Amino acid sequence: MEAYMLSISKYSSFTVSSIILLLLSMKFLEYTTAFTLGNETDRASLLAFKTEITEDSLGALASWNNSLHICKWAGVACNLKHQRVTSLNLQGLKLSGTISPHLGNLSFLRSLDLSDNYFQGGIPPELGNLFRLQYLNMSFNFLGGHISANLSQCSNLTALVLDHNYFVGQIPYELGYLVNLRQLYLGNNLTESIPASIGNLAALRVLYLSYNHLQGEVPGSISQLRDLAALGLSDNNLYGEFPPALYNMSSLRFIALTDNKFTGFLRPNIGLSWPNLDRIYLAANFFTGQIPYSFSNASNLLQLELLGNQFTGQVPFEFCFNWTTSNLGTLALSSNQFTGEIPSSIGNITQLINFYTATNNLEGSLPLNLGNCLEMQSLDLSQNNLSGRLPVQLMQITTLRAVNFSYNSLTGSIPPDIGDLRHLVYADFSYNRYSGGFSSENLIDSGSFGTVDKGTLSPDETVIAVKVQHLHLPDASKSFMAECQALRHTRHRNLVKVITACSSSDFQGNDFKAIVYPFMTNGSLEEWLHPKSEWHHNGLNISQRINILVDVAAAIS
């Protein structure tokens, strides 16, 4: 009996083991089959995408063939467990063609980046099947048509980047269902209003809708975006007063409303609304009233652009004084209706890089302590009523690259130290009341149509000769053009090379024309052939004169 029971026990053990082995084999077969089918689905989808590519000038997809596993194809990344495609990154590969709807079959895809290419057509609605997708970037292409509402089915999306394309129509209301979205970039030809459903995107940190044709007012629901850090609405047709909802969004660091149709005053406490604000762009609107003093309380502000509005009054003293220890780099106030003087406290903003107050009604002299702004690169104070002399302290700002003082009433002379500004590439001092001109000490020669003066060019201190035309004389301008044409078509080793020519206005707004040559220390040929002093009398012998005749004849021919 014991032997019988032992036999039964062994048989049962064998049977159970066999069944377990069979089940494991079936499970493995099922897994292998699913693995193979899934892999083949991804492979077929990518090859279908490749067939829609009409140009691949860099050969970026050359590896997409049967000799390599799909996980080793260029731009493709897979997960380790299933070897399914989880990422497709073809950014900036100069690909042309349309986007295949078969990409919607990549069911494990989490990231899709086709940005900075030449794709045309629309976004396939099949991409809405990618329920695992978290990152979608198709910016900087030539995509058009309507933005598919099916994208709202990609419920795990955290970034939807579609700007710099040619989409038309309205922003789909359904995008408000993407509650996990952190970044939303849409453009460039979208119309109608911003949907109120935008306020449902509670996790949103970046909203960029610039360069569209959006209309209407900014919806109040935007105030529900408590984590929003950057708001870009520039270059649209939005109107109304400064969006009231924004005053309550303390998380904002970047605000861009440039080139819209906003009107009205800015609230006096606007600078207290955003403790972390570092950039605000309100240019090219119709804002009125005075600049709120409270802007100076935004201690993290790097750029403030208010140009091209209808602001009035004086630039407040407090506006500059409180920024003494700030990092404000750009202050743009041009093209408004400001009056009074430029506050002397402007020199307290020692980190200032760009300062623009052109086209206002400012008067008085320039603050001497502008010279404290030793980081300044661009300074435009043109088209005002400024008077007095140019402060010599400005010449201490060695970083200056561009200055414009034109169309004012400045007097005196231009500081000679301006020649020491080695980085200066643009300077306009025209239409003022400066006195003087070229120093008589530098006069080399004069003739019926102009004078020749000696000078130097920075940064290598090249000595030059500047031939200035007397344009008040008859035919002087015609003589200048004739000389320029002759020099343009004449080449010879003994002719002086032209460095540059200038046709502009002088400091009083009169026409100014000059040609710049290298300075010749031995004087001109005319002086040697027709000497004006005894020093030249025996300078040239007969052989040298014959050589000159031969060279002149060769140049003329």
Beta strands, then each sheet from edge to edge (+ up, - down):
strand 1: 53-56
strand 2: 76-78
strand 3: 85-89
strand 4: 95-98
strand 5: 111-113
strand 6: 118-120
strand 7: 135-137
strand 8: 144-145
strand 9: 159-167
strand 10: 183-188
strand 11: 206-208
strand 12: 215-216
strand 13: 230-232
strand 14: 237-241
strand 15: 254-256
strand 16: 261-264
strand 17: 279-281
strand 18: 286-289
strand 19: 303-305
strand 20: 310-314
strand 21: 330-332
strand 22: 337-340
strand 23: 354-356
strand 24: 361-364
strand 25: 378-380
strand 26: 385-388
strand 27: 402-404
strand 28: 409-410
strand 29: 426-428
strand 30: 443-447
strand 31: 450-457
strand 32: 462-469
strand 33: 500-505
strand 34: 511-518
sheet 1: 1+ 4- 6-
sheet 2: 2+ 3- 5- 7- 9- 8-
sheet 3: 2+ 3- 5- 7- 9- 10- 11- 13- 15- 17- 19- 21- 23- 25- 27- 29-
sheet 4: 12+ 14+ 16+ 18+ 20+ 22+ 24+ 26+ 28+
sheet 5: 30+ 31- 32+ 34- 33+
end
